[in-house]
């Protein structure tokens, strides 16, 4: 289906309203000469055949170095700054309205924001809201009391030892189930505890030092703080050893181990789980999905291996670490030093207002989102996003029908799944009821604790109820998107419509389809058919709907993309981990292809008209590169490679484009060019 170009004017209006929310600015942008961001960022000293990502974006990188308060700079930061400006206005107007009715959205937003800026009161309050938990930890004498306190910590979202959640049962997605998983660790991923390269070894040393400094800031002497730090590192290393690696967490079958509570009790004799679940606030639990049973065996052993005093220290550390950002300046500064400077390469902190704006949005995003939708989005945003999404789905449908490697039997089921994908776009039709959340101007830390407890209670109250498939996991002002395999749905929040540089005018179709179509809708739909999403059926249940032969062909193709990305070097000798990133890489490849084919159905896509010297296809690929225009610090890149399922932005461009024949034709890529891959190695999946 072709989108009528004139009908997309609402999308242009959305960009106007979000990017510059005033008539004066709109008039200014209309009278100023238009500088096309798609071509103005090109670095012509780099050949597109050698590194298309840098060819398309390096002109912008040269003029916009990474700010010392950030780990990255680029399109994401530009858009986030635009969103922050809107959220800031919402926060400031709410804080200024001291007569807002108690319990109203404005009162809660305003008081949360005010409390975060009230640094005098933050210093005065100190850690007093945590004293009850710290006192409870001091009183622990045995393992049952240790587990009682652990349950309380989980309820204020400072949980440790293991992950606990109420989630959809992956094999019966209409029901909620209690889910347990391996521990969240102090370092980003288990390999940080064991890799021997100098970069990782230095981070480990810094982490031990950081823990000691944090304890000293809470009043301990250096000798005792150093002892605590070493003991905590020993406990975490023991837990990390029992954790599965990232690539092993990608197999949903291996990480779905449903068992009775009685069987779980046998797995961990030191924990009586009926009692534990009761203290966690969940009643009448009969069965549990355990992600990694071997971890819980190791945890049970660790409960006996380490002394109660060591475990008490471990619990205290997790309380401090969970809430450090909201404590006194010395504690918050030390937390920033390790998690931002050491791990991300960020040299200085953001201005206080920006940090509190982002925290208010993060903790009260459901409330902020309601104002954002009302005041910053024109009518029709949701409908136009859905229109683009359905156009991408139409192309996907045709593409599946034409696959030469899939049997008719599996194609039929793939089409059923594609047709049933639910599209949540713009903003939810129903907002969460946060009326019983208490927020005041008295204590920033207490406000954060209250929100954490509210979120926890909201989650556990799902147990025993039908799954609410209308629930959103993102806010309309969140510049991101997701595919949920257990709901067979994609979610594209409203702010994904923002295209920096096009304020006051309509982006051409090459831009709309390169960014909104390819890197967003096409990407998320493809997640339904990546190495993980393809294991779930049209109803979101973990069930094999493939023929054996088709699955074998598919796996062979995914292995090819794993090998391709394994060969990319990010820093020094640090290679990408193709097995960790394959789902995102598959989605990127599918997204670019589907976006391009949908673009070819538009008037611009059918034409040969040049814009600023570039053909429609060239412009489409440049727009796709613009969608990933992000420059990161070396430290942040290293962290991403070790602990994130997404490849760095550069490889999200050069990777999929080097597999697409149309890109070779558009930019005359030949054998011997760095972007060239032999036809036999070009990955073709969906």
N, C-alpha and C positions, 0 to 999 in steps of 0.2 A: 504493500500500500504506500502510495506517495503522499508525503506531507505537503499540504498547500503552504508555500512559503509565507504568504500573507497571514495565515492563521497562527504563525509563530510569533506574531508581534507581542503577544502577552508575555512570552519568554523574555523578549527584549525589555519589556516594561519591568519584569521581575528584576533583571540586572540593574535597571535604572533605580528602582526603589530601594534595593538592598545596597547597591554600591554607592549611591549618593542620594540620601533620603531628604532632598530639599529641592524646591523649584529653582532656586538660585544656582545650585550646582548643576542642575540639568541644563539650564540656559548657557552656563559657562562652557560645559562640555560640548554643546552643539555648536558654539561659535568658535571653539578652538580647533585647529587643524587636527584631523584624526591621524594618529600614529598607529599603524597596524601592528599589534603585538606579535602576530604570527610570523611576520617577516623582519620586524625591527630587532629581534633578538638573535638573528643569525650571525654567526662568526664565519665570514667567507674565507678566512685563512685556513679553515678546516674543511676538507672535502667530505661531502655527505656520504660518499662510498667508504670512507675510512672510519668515521665515528659520527653517525647521524645525530645522536643525542647532543654531542657537543657542538656540531654544526648548527643545530636548531636553537640551542639555548645559551651557548657560551658568551654571546654578546651581552645577555642580561647578567650572567654571573660576573663578568668583568666589571660591570657598573654597580653591582649590589653584593658586596662581600657579606659574609655571615656576621650578623651582629654579635657582639661579645656576650649578650644575654641569651643567645639562642644556640641550639645545636645544628640548626639548618636554616636555609633561606631559599625562597622560591615561591611557586604558585600557592602551595598550601599555606605558607606563612602570610602571603599577601591576602588570601581569602580569609584566613583566620583573623587577621587584623581588621578586615571589613566587618566580620561578624562581631568581633570584640567591641568595635565602636558602637554597634547597635545595642549589644548587651550592656555596655557601659551606660548608655543613655537610659536604658531600662532600670539598671541598678541605682543610678544617681537620682532619677526622678522618684523612684520608690523610697529611697532613703530620705529624701527631702520631704516626703509626705508623712509627717509625724502624726497626722490624724487618720491615717489609714486604719480601717476596722481591724481589731485584733483577730488573727486567724485568716485574714485575706491574703491573697497571693502577694499583693504589694507590700503588706506588712512583713511577710516572711522574707521576701527578696530584699527589701530595704534594710531590715534588721540584721540579716546575715551579712550583707555587704558592709554595713556600718561597723559591725563587730570585728570584721576582718581588717578594717582600716584603723581600728582603735588600738594602736600599738601600746599605748600607755596602760590600758586595761589588760592587754595580753601579757605584758611583763608583770603586772601586779598579780594577775590570776595564777601565772606560772603553771604548775602541773596539778593544781588542786583538784580539777575534775577527774584526774586519774588516781588520786590517792586511795580511793576505796578499792580499786582493782589491785594496786600495789600492796595494800595492806592485806588483802585476801591472799595474795601470793606469799607474803611473809608468813602467814599462818599455816601454810601447807605442811603436813607431816607425813603423808603417805601417797601412794598412787591414786586411790579413789578420790582424795581431796585435790590432787593435781588435776585429775580429769574433770572434776566439778568446776574448777577455776578455768580450765581450758574451754569448757562449754560456754561460760560467761564471756570469755574473750571472743569466741566465735560470734556471739550475739551482738557484740559491739564492733564486729568486723576487724578484729585484731587477731584473728585465728591463726594458728600455726599447727605443727605436727602433721596434719593431714588436711585435705580439702573436703568441705562438706557443702552440699547444695541440694536444692529441690529442682529437678530438671525434667524435661520430657523424656519418657522411656523411649529409647531409640527403636525398640522393636514393637512398641505399642504407643505410638506418638500422640494418641488422644488422651493418655494418662500421664500424670506426674509420678516421679519415683524419687526415692532418696538415693543420692549419688555420692560416692566417696572416691577420692583420688589421692595420688601422691602429693607430698608436701610442696607448698610454695616455699622457696628458699630465699635467703637474704641476697644472694647473688642472682643475676638474671636467669641463669640456666645451669643445669647440673655440670656441664663440661667446664665451667669456670673453676670448679673445685679440683679438676684433675689435669687439664691441659698444661703442658710444661713449657710452652713458648714464653718468651720474655714478657710480651704484652700481658698475657693472662696471669703469669706469675706475679707481676708487679701489682695487678689489680687485687689479687688475693692478699698480698702484703698490706696494701692500702686498706682493704676491708677490715683486717684484724686491727689495724691501727685506728680505724674509724670507730669500731665498736668500743675500744678502750676509751677513746676521747668522749664518746657519748656517755659512758658510765661516769667518767670524771665530771662531766658537766651536770650530772644529777647528784653529785656530792661524794662520790667514792674517791679514795686515794689512788694514786697511780698504780701502786703494786696490786691492789685488789682489782682495779679495773682491768689491768693487763691479764690477770688470772682469769677473770670472767670472759674476756675476749677470746682467749685461747680455748677455754672450755666450750664456748658457743661454737667456735669454728670446728671443733672436734665433733660436736653433735650434728652440726649441719653437714659436715663432710660424710658422716656416717649415713645420714638420711639421703644425701645426694647419691651415694653409692648405690642405694636401693631404688633410685628413681630411673625410669626409662628415659632414653635419649629422645630428642625431639622427633627424629624420623620414626621411632617406634611408637610414638603417640598418634601417628597418622592413620593407623589401621583401626577403624571403629570396631571391627569384630574382636580383635585381640584386646581391646580396651573396654569391652562390654562383658562383664562377668557377673551375672545375676545369681544371687544366693539368698538363702534364708538367713534370718538374724541368728539362728542357732548355728548355722555353718560359719557365719562371720565370728561368732564367739569362739568357735574352735580355732579359727585362724589367728585370733588375738586373745589368748586366755586372760591377759591382764586387763582387758576392757570388757565390761558387761554392757553390751550395746543397747539393750532395751532401756537401761538406766541412762546411758549416755544420750540416746535420742530424746528421752523425756526431758533431760536437762537442756537439750538443744531446742526444745519447744515443739517437738514432733511426737505425736501420740500414735499408738496402734500401728507400728511399722512391722510388716511381716516379711518383706524382702527388700534387698538392697542391691544396687548395681555398683560393683567395686571395679574401678578402672584398672588398678595394678595390684593384684592380691599379694605379690611378693613384697611389695613395699610395706604392707601392713604386717606381714610376718617379721620384717626387719624392724619395724616400729615397736612391735611387742617385745622383741629382744632388747631394743634400745631402752625401753622403759625400765628394764631390770639391770641393764649394763651400766647406765649412768645413775649417779646418786640423785636423791630428791633435791639436794641443794643445787646441783648442776641444772636440773630441770627447772627449778624456780628461777634461776638466773636467766635461763633461756626464755621463759615466759615473760619476765620483766623486759628483756631485750625486745621482744616482739611488741610489747605495749609501747615502749619508747619509739621504736622504729615506725610503727603504724601511725603515730600521731606527732612525730617530730616536726613536721611542717607547720603545726598549729601551736607550738610551744614557744618558749622564750627565744629571743633572737640568737643567742649563742648556740642553742640546740638546733634551731632551724638552719643556721649558717653551716654548722658542721654536717648536717644531713645533706644540704645543698652541695657542699664540697665533694662528698663522695659520689652521690648519685647523679649529680649534674656535671661537676668538673671532671672527676676521674673517669666516670663511665661514658659521659657524653661530650666532653671537651668544651663545656660551657664555662666561660671565664668570669662572668658576673651575673648577678641576679636581675630579674626584670624589675621595672618600677613596681612599687607596692600595689598601686591601683590596678595594673594589668594582671598581676598575680591573683588579686582578690576578685576581679571580674571573671577570670577563668575558673577560679574555685567556686564562685557563686553559680556560674553556669554549669559546672560539673556536678555540684551537689544539689542544686535546685533547678536543674535544666528542664524538668517537667513543668514547673511554674513559669520560668523565664520563657519557655517555648510558646506558652499560650499568649503572652504579650507580644512576642516576636511575630507570631502568625497574624495577630490582629493588627499590628501597627506597621509591619515591615514587608508584608507580602500582599500583592494585589490579588483580586479574585481571578480564578482561572489557572493559577500556578499548578495545582494538583492535576487538573485535566490535561494540561499541555505536557507535563512530565509523562503522564500515562500514555498520551498519544505517541510520544517518541518511543517509550518502552514497548508498546504494542507493535510498532513498525519494526523494531529490532526482532521481536518474537516472530513476526511474519517471515522475516528473512531466515531466521534460524529454522523455522518449519520447512521451508523450501530446501535449505541446506541439508538437513537430516535426510530428507527424501532422496537426495542425490548422492549420498555417501556410497562409495564403491567398496568399502570394506565391511559394512554392516549388513547382516541378513535382514530380510523383510520382517521376520518375527520380532527381532529386537528393535528395528526401526518403529514398528507399530507401538511398542511400549514406550519408546523414547518420545514419540509424538504425544502420547497420552500424558506423560509426565510434563512435557513442555507446555501443553495446553492448560494443565492444572496449576502451573506456577502462579502463585498469588503475587500481585504487585502492590506493595505499600509505598505510596509516593506522597511527597509533600509533607503531610503531618497527619496525626491520627484523628479519626472521627470521634474517639472517646479518650478523654484524659484520665490519668490516674487520680484517685481521690486522696489528697494529702492533707485533708482537713484536720486530722488528729496529730499532725507534726507540730511540735512546739519549737518556735524560734524566737529569740529575744536579742536585745542589745547587750545583755549582761556578760556573755562569755562566748568568744569565737570557738574555742575548743569544745565547749559544751554543745554548741550548735552543730558542729561536725559530728560529735558522738550521737546526738539525737537523730540526725539524718541517717547515719550508719545503722542505728537500731531500727529506724523506720523501714529502711530498705531490707534489712534482714527479716523483720516481721512480715513485710509484704511478700517476701519470697516463701517463707515457711508456711504462710497461710494458704498457699496454693495446694499444699498436699491434701490429697483426698478429694479434690475438686476436678471437674473437667478442664482440660487445657483450653485456655483462652487464646485462640488463634488470632485475635484482633490486636493483641498486645504488641507494642513497639519496643525495640531494644535500643533505639537511638532517638535523639531529639530533632525537631525540624531545623534547628540551627547548628547541627553537627555536620561538618563537611566530611562525610564518609558515607559508606553504603555497605550492605551485607547481604549474603544469602544464607538462609537457615535451612539446612537439609531436612530437619525434623518437621518443619512446617511447609517445606517446598515453597518458599517464598523469597522474594527479594524486597529490600527496603531501601529506598532512595529519598533521603530527607530533602526538604525544599531548597536549602542553601546550595545544593549541588548545581543549581542553575547558574550560579555566579560565574562569569567569565571575565577576569580582570582585563582591563584595557578596552572593553566594549561598552563602558558606561555611556548611556545616552544614545545607543544605536543597536541595531539588530546584528548579531553575528551571522555570517553567511553559513550555509548548510555544511560546508566542509568543517567549520569550527564546531558547530553544534553536534555533528555526528562523530567527529574525532574525539571530542571530550565527553559530552553527555551520552552520546550513543555508544561509542566504542569502549572507552575506558570506564564507563559507569554501567549502563544497562547491559551492554554486550558482555562485559566482564562478569557481572553478577549472575546473569542467566547461565553463563558457561560454568559457573561454580556448581550448578546442578548436575553437571556432566564431567566434573574433573575426577581425579583419582579417588577422592573421598565422596563427593556429592553423588557420583554415579552409582554408589552402593545403596542409595535410598530410593524407594519407589515413589510413585506419584502422590501418595498419602503421607510421605515423610517417614516411612518405616524402613528400618535397616533390613533389606531383603534383596536377594540377588534376582534381578529381572532379566538378566542377560543369558544368551546361549553360551555354552562353554567356549565355543570357537570364537565368538565375537569378543568375549572378555579377554581371551588370550591375545587377540589382535590389538585390542585397546591397550593392554598392559605393555605390549611391545612398543607401541607408539609413545607411551608415557616414559618408558625407559630411555627412549631417544632424547626426550626433552630434559631428563635428569642428567644424562651425559653431556648435553650441550651446556647446561648451566654449571656443571661441575668444572668445566674448563675455563670459566671466567675468573680472572684474578681481580680482586677488589683493592687490596693494599699489600704491598710487599709480596709475600708468598701466600697471603690469605685468599683462599679460593671460596667461591660460593658453594653452598651445600645444596646441590640440585634435588636431593631427596626431601629436604625440608621445605623447599620453595616450590615444588612441582605443582601443587594445587593452584597457587597464584600465577605461576607461569603458564599453565594450561588455560586459565581464565583470561590472562592477558592476550594470549594468541587467539583464542576464540573471539574475544571482544573486538580486537582490531579487525578481524576478518568480517564479522557480522556488521560492525559499524560501517565498514567500507562498502559492503554490498547494499546496505540500506541507503547509504549516501548516493550510490549509483542510481537509485530510483528517483532522486530529486532532480529538478531542472538543472541545477548547477552540476550535479554528478554526471548528468548525461551530456553536458556541454564540453567545449574545449576552451572556454573563456579563461584568459589569464587574469589573475589578480596580483598586482605588484610583481609581475614576471613569473608567476608560478601557476602550473596547471591545476585543475581541480583535485586530481589525485595527489599531486605533490603537496598541495595545501592541506589536504586531509591528513597526510602523514606528519606534516609540520605541526598541525593542531594536536595530534596525538602525543607528539614529543613535548609540546607545551603543557599538556595535562600532567606530565611527570617532571616538570622543570623544578628540580629540587637539588640543592647543593648542601652537603653535610660535612661536619667535622670528621676527621679521621677516626677519632674515638667513637663517635656515634655510628659510623659505618661499621667498625669492627664489632660493636655491640649488636648491631642489626644482623650481621652475618651469623653471629653465634647464637642469637636468641629469638630471631623473628622469622616468621614464615614467608615474609615478603622479601624479594630481592631488592637491593638498592635501585633507585629510580633509573639510573643510567642503563641498567641491564633489563629493566622492564620495557625499555625502548629498543635497544639494539638487539635484544634476544628475539622477541617475536617478529620484528621487522625483517630480520635476516632469514626468517622462514617463509616469508610471503612473496610469491612471484611478482605480484603487482608492484611491490616496493622496488624490486630489481628493475622493472620496466620504467617506473616513474623517475628513478634517479640513475639509470644506466649503470647499475652495479655489475662489474665483470669479475671473472676469475682473477685472483691475485689481490683484489680489494679486501680490506679488513672486514667489511660487512658481508662478504661473500661466503656462502656455504654451498658445497656441492648439492645438487638436486637430491641425491640419495640420502643426504643427512638433514634435509629440510623437514621439519616436523609438520605433519599434516594430520590433524585429529578431527575436529568438528568443522 
